[in-house]
Amino acid sequence: MISFSDLLALSSPACELPSDVTDCRLFEAQGYRWLCSSSGAIQTALCISNPSALVLPNHRAMMLGALLPERVSAVLDLGSGGGGFLRHLRAWTPAPRLSGVEMSGEMLNAARQHFALPPQQLIHVGDAVDFLGRDRAHYDLVLCDLFSDRSAPEALQDQLFFATLARRLNAGGAIALNTLPDSAAALVEVVNAAQQHFAGVGILQMTELGNVLLFLQQEPLADSQTLKLRLAQSAYKEDTDLVQALTALRRVER
């Protein structure tokens, strides 16, 4: 799999394609296609020969959340972007119900036109926080990647956001949430808000990118031995990124 830094290095005019997404540039090289914001943040990426593969390392690590519930039959993807999680889950898990929420209609069109998102995949267009307030379905796994360029929504510091997320989970369900805190204090604020509604909080720091992933459950997270057993019995058993993520996962006590 190509590295994040290699994709950035290849984001040059020589590899550029016409883009339909405002303030974003589309690139293709070495068997990959990706969308980069005007500030240089990679929004989504596709391995052309293997569309179900997750290219970005923070996205691969977020699939640790799929090991936390005992079973995953319903998934909600908040901030679907180029549809990477949904492409991946359609191929890698037996979950019969996959749905997403994406703010940008332009991004959704790009996902379908350039990033192999199947036309039949259900995507709600609109604000993810508003959607959560209206939604009445329940999920085993919720994936949250709600960045606008390099900025995370203020909702991540709001207890109401986490309370609403908690209400959308089935018993034993889990949340995998991508953050990019600009300071230790900012991360503490997000963790404190989450801990008001989740007894299980795990933190995974992505040293290359600066991202910090949170894994949340209403009950304490399963111990490492249980998660290693689930990993060994899953479709991810030979995924070295998940093995490393599981080793690096830190549990936060209230």
C-alpha positions, 0 to 999 in steps of 0.5 A: 500500500502506498504511503501517505507521504508518497501521495502528498509527494505525487500531488503535482500538476503532472498527476492532476485530473479535472476536479468537480469538488470546490477547493479540491484537486484530483490526482491519479498516479501509480495505480491510485486516485486521491482528492486533496484540499487546497491546503494539502490535506488528503480527503479520500484515496482509492487503490484502483486495482483494489477499490475495497482497500482502505488506503489512508492509515488513519482509516485502516486503524479506525477499523479496530472499532469493528472488533469492539462489538461482538457482531456488526450488522448495521453501520453508520458512516458519518462524513462519508467523503469519497466513500472509502469506509462504505466500499471497504465494508461492503466487501469485508463484512457481512453487515447487511445495513450500511448507510452514510451521511455526507455534507457535500453533494459535490463530494458525493458526486465525486465518490460515485464518479471517481471513487467507485462508490456503488450507485445503490449505496445509501447516502444521506446528504446533509449535516451529520449532527442534524442527521443524528438528531433526526435519526431513529435507527440503531447501529452496531458501529458508527464511524465518525470522520467529520473533518472539513479540510483540517478542521473538526466540527465544534460538536466534538467538544459538545456533550450533547453530540456524544449523548446523541451518538450513545442513543444511536448504538445497539447494546454492545455497539461501538464508535470509532472517531477521528480527531486532529487536536491542535493541543493536548488540552483540546484532546482532553476537552474532547475526551472529557465530553465523551466520558460523560456518556461512554464508560469505555474510551480508548485512544490511538495516536497516529504519529505520522499524521497527528490524528488521534482516534477515539474508540467509544463504548457505553460499557468498558472496552474489552480487554486486549486478549479478547480483542486479539482473539476477535482479530484472529477470527476476523477478516482482518487477521493478517492486517498488520496495521490493525495488529499494531493499532491494537497494541498501541491502543490506550484505555482511558479511566474515568 
